[in-house]
Amino acid sequence: MNNSVGNTARLIGAGLRALLVLTVICGVIYPLAVTGIAQALFNDKANGSEIKDKSGQVVGSSLIGQSYNLPKKDPNDADEAAKPDLKWFQPRPSNGLGSNSVNTQYSLILSGATNRSADNGAVSGKCTKDAEEGTLCAQVVAAKDAVVADNSTAGYQVKPEDVPADAVTSSGSGLDPNISPEYAKLQVHRVAEQNKLDVKQVEKLVEDHTEGRTLGFMGEPRVNVLELNIALKALSKS
């Protein structure tokens, strides 16, 4: 009997010691080591890939998209559609899965893609103006019309066939911070006109902020909209 109690006590003691040791290693030492390495070697990424303006103020993250809209006439009117502020480069549409009351710089808080098929609302296999309201095709057609109207200027007419896919569709997450170089270039004339800048200056801005494929072969060339607009703001003030 005494041996049984003694064995049980030793097992409980060994279990408690193992729990204490593993708690210290896995709950204290390992997190501190990983955090320390991340802060030392990948400080920017470990802190959310923050983007700061010239004053050092954090204005966003290079990983999360932002919208650039005019203030609503009635901030409390949830049905009032936001209108883009045309002096800024515009991001991809932010159609997602939820509404956002926390980060007012972006119109959703739940990331994710639509479950609608690419031909949702298509007429005879094509997205046309006859697409049923509320379908994906209807959204794409309306978005394309808006892109053409917003970006056409007195000296530059955008053709519908020149509108890239990312100008009228949201990304898989709905939070993409980047646009294609084609979409950025399509906006150059409108941005130059709105900010009273020379077109070549704005074209150079886009060129300077165009990133190539990761490691030369992964992904597509891209332009980070937030970084581009920060540079545009600095150029406008100079």
NUPAVO-607268 format. One record per residue (C-alpha): residue number from 1; residue in one letter; y, z, x. Coordinates in steps of 0.05 Angstrom, whole numbers, plus 5000, padded with zeros to 4 digits. Example, Ala and Ser with C-alpha at 12.3 -4.5 7.8 and 13.67 -1.06 7.14 Angstrom:
2
<node><n>1</n><res>A</res><north>4910</north><up>5156</up><east>5246</east></node>
<node><n>2</n><res>S</res><north>4979</north><up>5143</up><east>5273</east></node>
This chain:
238
<node><n>1</n><res>M</res><north>5000</north><up>5000</up><east>5000</east></node>
<node><n>2</n><res>N</res><north>5048</north><up>5020</up><east>5056</east></node>
<node><n>3</n><res>N</res><north>5031</north><up>4956</up><east>5093</east></node>
<node><n>4</n><res>S</res><north>5046</north><up>4914</up><east>5031</east></node>
<node><n>5</n><res>V</res><north>5114</north><up>4947</up><east>5021</east></node>
<node><n>6</n><res>G</res><north>5129</north><up>4939</up><east>5095</east></node>
<node><n>7</n><res>N</res><north>5111</north><up>4866</up><east>5095</east></node>
<node><n>8</n><res>T</res><north>5154</north><up>4854</up><east>5033</east></node>
<node><n>9</n><res>A</res><north>5213</north><up>4890</up><east>5066</east></node>
<node><n>10</n><res>R</res><north>5205</north><up>4848</up><east>5129</east></node>
<node><n>11</n><res>L</res><north>5203</north><up>4783</up><east>5089</east></node>
<node><n>12</n><res>I</res><north>5265</north><up>4803</up><east>5049</east></node>
<node><n>13</n><res>G</res><north>5300</north><up>4822</up><east>5113</east></node>
<node><n>14</n><res>A</res><north>5282</north><up>4756</up><east>5146</east></node>
<node><n>15</n><res>G</res><north>5305</north><up>4718</up><east>5085</east></node>
<node><n>16</n><res>L</res><north>5372</north><up>4754</up><east>5084</east></node>
<node><n>17</n><res>R</res><north>5382</north><up>4742</up><east>5159</east></node>
<node><n>18</n><res>A</res><north>5366</north><up>4668</up><east>5150</east></node>
<node><n>19</n><res>L</res><north>5414</north><up>4665</up><east>5091</east></node>
<node><n>20</n><res>L</res><north>5469</north><up>4697</up><east>5133</east></node>
<node><n>21</n><res>V</res><north>5458</north><up>4652</up><east>5193</east></node>
<node><n>22</n><res>L</res><north>5455</north><up>4588</up><east>5151</east></node>
<node><n>23</n><res>T</res><north>5516</north><up>4609</up><east>5112</east></node>
<node><n>24</n><res>V</res><north>5556</north><up>4618</up><east>5177</east></node>
<node><n>25</n><res>I</res><north>5530</north><up>4553</up><east>5207</east></node>
<node><n>26</n><res>C</res><north>5534</north><up>4508</up><east>5145</east></node>
<node><n>27</n><res>G</res><north>5590</north><up>4542</up><east>5108</east></node>
<node><n>28</n><res>V</res><north>5637</north><up>4560</up><east>5165</east></node>
<node><n>29</n><res>I</res><north>5621</north><up>4529</up><east>5233</east></node>
<node><n>30</n><res>Y</res><north>5600</north><up>4459</up><east>5209</east></node>
<node><n>31</n><res>P</res><north>5660</north><up>4449</up><east>5162</east></node>
<node><n>32</n><res>L</res><north>5708</north><up>4474</up><east>5215</east></node>
<node><n>33</n><res>A</res><north>5677</north><up>4428</up><east>5267</east></node>
<node><n>34</n><res>V</res><north>5679</north><up>4367</up><east>5222</east></node>
<node><n>35</n><res>T</res><north>5750</north><up>4382</up><east>5200</east></node>
<node><n>36</n><res>G</res><north>5772</north><up>4393</up><east>5272</east></node>
<node><n>37</n><res>I</res><north>5741</north><up>4327</up><east>5296</east></node>
<node><n>38</n><res>A</res><north>5771</north><up>4289</up><east>5237</east></node>
<node><n>39</n><res>Q</res><north>5840</north><up>4318</up><east>5250</east></node>
<node><n>40</n><res>A</res><north>5836</north><up>4304</up><east>5325</east></node>
<node><n>41</n><res>L</res><north>5807</north><up>4233</up><east>5322</east></node>
<node><n>42</n><res>F</res><north>5825</north><up>4207</up><east>5253</east></node>
<node><n>43</n><res>N</res><north>5886</north><up>4248</up><east>5233</east></node>
<node><n>44</n><res>D</res><north>5917</north><up>4195</up><east>5190</east></node>
<node><n>45</n><res>K</res><north>5854</north><up>4178</up><east>5151</east></node>
<node><n>46</n><res>A</res><north>5833</north><up>4251</up><east>5144</east></node>
<node><n>47</n><res>N</res><north>5899</north><up>4267</up><east>5110</east></node>
<node><n>48</n><res>G</res><north>5895</north><up>4212</up><east>5058</east></node>
<node><n>49</n><res>S</res><north>5923</north><up>4153</up><east>5096</east></node>
<node><n>50</n><res>E</res><north>5993</north><up>4174</up><east>5077</east></node>
<node><n>51</n><res>I</res><north>6050</north><up>4124</up><east>5082</east></node>
<node><n>52</n><res>K</res><north>6119</north><up>4151</up><east>5101</east></node>
<node><n>53</n><res>D</res><north>6187</north><up>4119</up><east>5097</east></node>
<node><n>54</n><res>K</res><north>6238</north><up>4119</up><east>5153</east></node>
<node><n>55</n><res>S</res><north>6261</north><up>4189</up><east>5134</east></node>
<node><n>56</n><res>G</res><north>6191</north><up>4216</up><east>5143</east></node>
<node><n>57</n><res>Q</res><north>6180</north><up>4228</up><east>5069</east></node>
<node><n>58</n><res>V</res><north>6111</north><up>4213</up><east>5042</east></node>
<node><n>59</n><res>V</res><north>6117</north><up>4157</up><east>4990</east></node>
<node><n>60</n><res>G</res><north>6044</north><up>4142</up><east>4977</east></node>
<node><n>61</n><res>S</res><north>5976</north><up>4125</up><east>5006</east></node>
<node><n>62</n><res>S</res><north>5954</north><up>4060</up><east>5036</east></node>
<node><n>63</n><res>L</res><north>5890</north><up>4067</up><east>4996</east></node>
<node><n>64</n><res>I</res><north>5920</north><up>4074</up><east>4926</east></node>
<node><n>65</n><res>G</res><north>5961</north><up>4022</up><east>4890</east></node>
<node><n>66</n><res>Q</res><north>6028</north><up>4035</up><east>4858</east></node>
<node><n>67</n><res>S</res><north>6066</north><up>4000</up><east>4803</east></node>
<node><n>68</n><res>Y</res><north>6139</north><up>3979</up><east>4808</east></node>
<node><n>69</n><res>N</res><north>6167</north><up>3980</up><east>4738</east></node>
<node><n>70</n><res>L</res><north>6235</north><up>3989</up><east>4706</east></node>
<node><n>71</n><res>P</res><north>6247</north><up>4056</up><east>4673</east></node>
<node><n>72</n><res>K</res><north>6227</north><up>4057</up><east>4599</east></node>
<node><n>73</n><res>K</res><north>6283</north><up>4059</up><east>4548</east></node>
<node><n>74</n><res>D</res><north>6245</north><up>4116</up><east>4515</east></node>
<node><n>75</n><res>P</res><north>6202</north><up>4154</up><east>4565</east></node>
<node><n>76</n><res>N</res><north>6166</north><up>4189</up><east>4507</east></node>
<node><n>77</n><res>D</res><north>6145</north><up>4124</up><east>4474</east></node>
<node><n>78</n><res>A</res><north>6073</north><up>4112</up><east>4495</east></node>
<node><n>79</n><res>D</res><north>6072</north><up>4044</up><east>4460</east></node>
<node><n>80</n><res>E</res><north>6131</north><up>4016</up><east>4497</east></node>
<node><n>81</n><res>A</res><north>6105</north><up>3965</up><east>4547</east></node>
<node><n>82</n><res>A</res><north>6127</north><up>3975</up><east>4619</east></node>
<node><n>83</n><res>K</res><north>6168</north><up>3918</up><east>4648</east></node>
<node><n>84</n><res>P</res><north>6162</north><up>3900</up><east>4722</east></node>
<node><n>85</n><res>D</res><north>6222</north><up>3911</up><east>4767</east></node>
<node><n>86</n><res>L</res><north>6228</north><up>3841</up><east>4795</east></node>
<node><n>87</n><res>K</res><north>6265</north><up>3859</up><east>4858</east></node>
<node><n>88</n><res>W</res><north>6199</north><up>3887</up><east>4886</east></node>
<node><n>89</n><res>F</res><north>6133</north><up>3854</up><east>4904</east></node>
<node><n>90</n><res>Q</res><north>6085</north><up>3868</up><east>4847</east></node>
<node><n>91</n><res>P</res><north>6013</north><up>3892</up><east>4856</east></node>
<node><n>92</n><res>R</res><north>5951</north><up>3871</up><east>4819</east></node>
<node><n>93</n><res>P</res><north>5946</north><up>3889</up><east>4745</east></node>
<node><n>94</n><res>S</res><north>5923</north><up>3961</up><east>4739</east></node>
<node><n>95</n><res>N</res><north>5878</north><up>3954</up><east>4678</east></node>
<node><n>96</n><res>G</res><north>5830</north><up>4012</up><east>4683</east></node>
<node><n>97</n><res>L</res><north>5790</north><up>4062</up><east>4643</east></node>
<node><n>98</n><res>G</res><north>5839</north><up>4116</up><east>4627</east></node>
<node><n>99</n><res>S</res><north>5911</north><up>4136</up><east>4616</east></node>
<node><n>100</n><res>N</res><north>5951</north><up>4174</up><east>4668</east></node>
<node><n>101</n><res>S</res><north>5999</north><up>4232</up><east>4655</east></node>
<node><n>102</n><res>V</res><north>5995</north><up>4259</up><east>4726</east></node>
<node><n>103</n><res>N</res><north>6014</north><up>4204</up><east>4775</east></node>
<node><n>104</n><res>T</res><north>6069</north><up>4165</up><east>4739</east></node>
<node><n>105</n><res>Q</res><north>6070</north><up>4114</up><east>4796</east></node>
<node><n>106</n><res>Y</res><north>6005</north><up>4084</up><east>4770</east></node>
<node><n>107</n><res>S</res><north>5981</north><up>4072</up><east>4700</east></node>
<node><n>108</n><res>L</res><north>5912</north><up>4102</up><east>4704</east></node>
<node><n>109</n><res>I</res><north>5876</north><up>4163</up><east>4729</east></node>
<node><n>110</n><res>L</res><north>5804</north><up>4141</up><east>4720</east></node>
<node><n>111</n><res>S</res><north>5783</north><up>4085</up><east>4766</east></node>
<node><n>112</n><res>G</res><north>5733</north><up>4032</up><east>4746</east></node>
<node><n>113</n><res>A</res><north>5723</north><up>3961</up><east>4724</east></node>
<node><n>114</n><res>T</res><north>5718</north><up>3929</up><east>4655</east></node>
<node><n>115</n><res>N</res><north>5649</north><up>3916</up><east>4628</east></node>
<node><n>116</n><res>R</res><north>5671</north><up>3851</up><east>4596</east></node>
<node><n>117</n><res>S</res><north>5640</north><up>3787</up><east>4622</east></node>
<node><n>118</n><res>A</res><north>5683</north><up>3734</up><east>4657</east></node>
<node><n>119</n><res>D</res><north>5679</north><up>3689</up><east>4595</east></node>
<node><n>120</n><res>N</res><north>5696</north><up>3743</up><east>4545</east></node>
<node><n>121</n><res>G</res><north>5740</north><up>3706</up><east>4494</east></node>
<node><n>122</n><res>A</res><north>5729</north><up>3638</up><east>4525</east></node>
<node><n>123</n><res>V</res><north>5735</north><up>3577</up><east>4481</east></node>
<node><n>124</n><res>S</res><north>5686</north><up>3521</up><east>4499</east></node>
<node><n>125</n><res>G</res><north>5673</north><up>3557</up><east>4565</east></node>
<node><n>126</n><res>K</res><north>5747</north><up>3561</up><east>4585</east></node>
<node><n>127</n><res>C</res><north>5801</north><up>3613</up><east>4580</east></node>
<node><n>128</n><res>T</res><north>5855</north><up>3582</up><east>4536</east></node>
<node><n>129</n><res>K</res><north>5913</north><up>3604</up><east>4493</east></node>
<node><n>130</n><res>D</res><north>5865</north><up>3603</up><east>4434</east></node>
<node><n>131</n><res>A</res><north>5826</north><up>3662</up><east>4462</east></node>
<node><n>132</n><res>E</res><north>5818</north><up>3719</up><east>4413</east></node>
<node><n>133</n><res>E</res><north>5869</north><up>3775</up><east>4422</east></node>
<node><n>134</n><res>G</res><north>5843</north><up>3834</up><east>4461</east></node>
<node><n>135</n><res>T</res><north>5791</north><up>3794</up><east>4500</east></node>
<node><n>136</n><res>L</res><north>5791</north><up>3787</up><east>4575</east></node>
<node><n>137</n><res>C</res><north>5810</north><up>3714</up><east>4571</east></node>
<node><n>138</n><res>A</res><north>5870</north><up>3731</up><east>4527</east></node>
<node><n>139</n><res>Q</res><north>5893</north><up>3782</up><east>4578</east></node>
<node><n>140</n><res>V</res><north>5885</north><up>3733</up><east>4636</east></node>
<node><n>141</n><res>V</res><north>5923</north><up>3678</up><east>4599</east></node>
<node><n>142</n><res>A</res><north>5979</north><up>3726</up><east>4581</east></node>
<node><n>143</n><res>A</res><north>5982</north><up>3753</up><east>4653</east></node>
<node><n>144</n><res>K</res><north>5985</north><up>3682</up><east>4681</east></node>
<node><n>145</n><res>D</res><north>6042</north><up>3662</up><east>4635</east></node>
<node><n>146</n><res>A</res><north>6080</north><up>3725</up><east>4656</east></node>
<node><n>147</n><res>V</res><north>6069</north><up>3711</up><east>4730</east></node>
<node><n>148</n><res>V</res><north>6094</north><up>3640</up><east>4722</east></node>
<node><n>149</n><res>A</res><north>6156</north><up>3662</up><east>4683</east></node>
<node><n>150</n><res>D</res><north>6173</north><up>3721</up><east>4727</east></node>
<node><n>151</n><res>N</res><north>6166</north><up>3684</up><east>4793</east></node>
<node><n>152</n><res>S</res><north>6200</north><up>3618</up><east>4776</east></node>
<node><n>153</n><res>T</res><north>6271</north><up>3613</up><east>4800</east></node>
<node><n>154</n><res>A</res><north>6326</north><up>3560</up><east>4794</east></node>
<node><n>155</n><res>G</res><north>6301</north><up>3526</up><east>4858</east></node>
<node><n>156</n><res>Y</res><north>6227</north><up>3543</up><east>4855</east></node>
<node><n>157</n><res>Q</res><north>6179</north><up>3530</up><east>4798</east></node>
<node><n>158</n><res>V</res><north>6111</north><up>3565</up><east>4798</east></node>
<node><n>159</n><res>K</res><north>6054</north><up>3521</up><east>4774</east></node>
<node><n>160</n><res>P</res><north>5999</north><up>3554</up><east>4732</east></node>
<node><n>161</n><res>E</res><north>5946</north><up>3526</up><east>4778</east></node>
<node><n>162</n><res>D</res><north>5980</north><up>3560</up><east>4838</east></node>
<node><n>163</n><res>V</res><north>5970</north><up>3630</up><east>4808</east></node>
<node><n>164</n><res>P</res><north>5914</north><up>3666</up><east>4847</east></node>
<node><n>165</n><res>A</res><north>5860</north><up>3706</up><east>4813</east></node>
<node><n>166</n><res>D</res><north>5885</north><up>3773</up><east>4838</east></node>
<node><n>167</n><res>A</res><north>5952</north><up>3762</up><east>4804</east></node>
<node><n>168</n><res>V</res><north>5920</north><up>3764</up><east>4735</east></node>
<node><n>169</n><res>T</res><north>5858</north><up>3809</up><east>4744</east></node>
<node><n>170</n><res>S</res><north>5850</north><up>3881</up><east>4765</east></node>
<node><n>171</n><res>S</res><north>5803</north><up>3901</up><east>4821</east></node>
<node><n>172</n><res>G</res><north>5736</north><up>3935</up><east>4811</east></node>
<node><n>173</n><res>S</res><north>5768</north><up>4004</up><east>4818</east></node>
<node><n>174</n><res>G</res><north>5833</north><up>3986</up><east>4784</east></node>
<node><n>175</n><res>L</res><north>5869</north><up>4020</up><east>4842</east></node>
<node><n>176</n><res>D</res><north>5872</north><up>3964</up><east>4894</east></node>
<node><n>177</n><res>P</res><north>5933</north><up>3974</up><east>4940</east></node>
<node><n>178</n><res>N</res><north>5929</north><up>3903</up><east>4967</east></node>
<node><n>179</n><res>I</res><north>5943</north><up>3833</up><east>4943</east></node>
<node><n>180</n><res>S</res><north>5924</north><up>3766</up><east>4972</east></node>
<node><n>181</n><res>P</res><north>5973</north><up>3731</up><east>5019</east></node>
<node><n>182</n><res>E</res><north>5975</north><up>3675</up><east>4967</east></node>
<node><n>183</n><res>Y</res><north>6000</north><up>3722</up><east>4913</east></node>
<node><n>184</n><res>A</res><north>6051</north><up>3753</up><east>4961</east></node>
<node><n>185</n><res>K</res><north>6077</north><up>3684</up><east>4980</east></node>
<node><n>186</n><res>L</res><north>6082</north><up>3664</up><east>4907</east></node>
<node><n>187</n><res>Q</res><north>6131</north><up>3722</up><east>4897</east></node>
<node><n>188</n><res>V</res><north>6175</north><up>3707</up><east>4957</east></node>
<node><n>189</n><res>H</res><north>6228</north><up>3664</up><east>4922</east></node>
<node><n>190</n><res>R</res><north>6237</north><up>3713</up><east>4865</east></node>
<node><n>191</n><res>V</res><north>6242</north><up>3773</up><east>4912</east></node>
<node><n>192</n><res>A</res><north>6292</north><up>3736</up><east>4957</east></node>
<node><n>193</n><res>E</res><north>6335</north><up>3717</up><east>4897</east></node>
<node><n>194</n><res>Q</res><north>6333</north><up>3787</up><east>4866</east></node>
<node><n>195</n><res>N</res><north>6352</north><up>3820</up><east>4932</east></node>
<node><n>196</n><res>K</res><north>6401</north><up>3766</up><east>4955</east></node>
<node><n>197</n><res>L</res><north>6361</north><up>3752</up><east>5017</east></node>
<node><n>198</n><res>D</res><north>6344</north><up>3688</up><east>5053</east></node>
<node><n>199</n><res>V</res><north>6276</north><up>3660</up><east>5033</east></node>
<node><n>200</n><res>K</res><north>6255</north><up>3653</up><east>5106</east></node>
<node><n>201</n><res>Q</res><north>6269</north><up>3727</up><east>5118</east></node>
<node><n>202</n><res>V</res><north>6223</north><up>3747</up><east>5061</east></node>
<node><n>203</n><res>E</res><north>6170</north><up>3697</up><east>5083</east></node>
<node><n>204</n><res>K</res><north>6172</north><up>3729</up><east>5153</east></node>
<node><n>205</n><res>L</res><north>6164</north><up>3797</up><east>5120</east></node>
<node><n>206</n><res>V</res><north>6101</north><up>3775</up><east>5084</east></node>
<node><n>207</n><res>E</res><north>6074</north><up>3743</up><east>5147</east></node>
<node><n>208</n><res>D</res><north>6085</north><up>3806</up><east>5188</east></node>
<node><n>209</n><res>H</res><north>6049</north><up>3849</up><east>5136</east></node>
<node><n>210</n><res>T</res><north>5989</north><up>3804</up><east>5126</east></node>
<node><n>211</n><res>E</res><north>5925</north><up>3835</up><east>5153</east></node>
<node><n>212</n><res>G</res><north>5865</north><up>3793</up><east>5172</east></node>
<node><n>213</n><res>R</res><north>5792</north><up>3805</up><east>5156</east></node>
<node><n>214</n><res>T</res><north>5763</north><up>3871</up><east>5180</east></node>
<node><n>215</n><res>L</res><north>5729</north><up>3860</up><east>5247</east></node>
<node><n>216</n><res>G</res><north>5744</north><up>3786</up><east>5238</east></node>
<node><n>217</n><res>F</res><north>5691</north><up>3772</up><east>5185</east></node>
<node><n>218</n><res>M</res><north>5689</north><up>3826</up><east>5131</east></node>
<node><n>219</n><res>G</res><north>5731</north><up>3821</up><east>5068</east></node>
<node><n>220</n><res>E</res><north>5791</north><up>3776</up><east>5057</east></node>
<node><n>221</n><res>P</res><north>5862</north><up>3773</up><east>5087</east></node>
<node><n>222</n><res>R</res><north>5907</north><up>3821</up><east>5049</east></node>
<node><n>223</n><res>V</res><north>5977</north><up>3849</up><east>5043</east></node>
<node><n>224</n><res>N</res><north>5989</north><up>3922</up><east>5028</east></node>
<node><n>225</n><res>V</res><north>6042</north><up>3922</up><east>4972</east></node>
<node><n>226</n><res>L</res><north>6071</north><up>3992</up><east>4987</east></node>
<node><n>227</n><res>E</res><north>6080</north><up>3978</up><east>5061</east></node>
<node><n>228</n><res>L</res><north>6111</north><up>3910</up><east>5044</east></node>
<node><n>229</n><res>N</res><north>6160</north><up>3940</up><east>4995</east></node>
<node><n>230</n><res>I</res><north>6181</north><up>3994</up><east>5044</east></node>
<node><n>231</n><res>A</res><north>6196</north><up>3940</up><east>5095</east></node>
<node><n>232</n><res>L</res><north>6233</north><up>3901</up><east>5041</east></node>
<node><n>233</n><res>K</res><north>6276</north><up>3962</up><east>5025</east></node>
<node><n>234</n><res>A</res><north>6294</north><up>3969</up><east>5098</east></node>
<node><n>235</n><res>L</res><north>6311</north><up>3895</up><east>5104</east></node>
<node><n>236</n><res>S</res><north>6355</north><up>3898</up><east>5041</east></node>
<node><n>237</n><res>K</res><north>6394</north><up>3956</up><east>5070</east></node>
<node><n>238</n><res>S</res><north>6404</north><up>3924</up><east>5139</east></node>
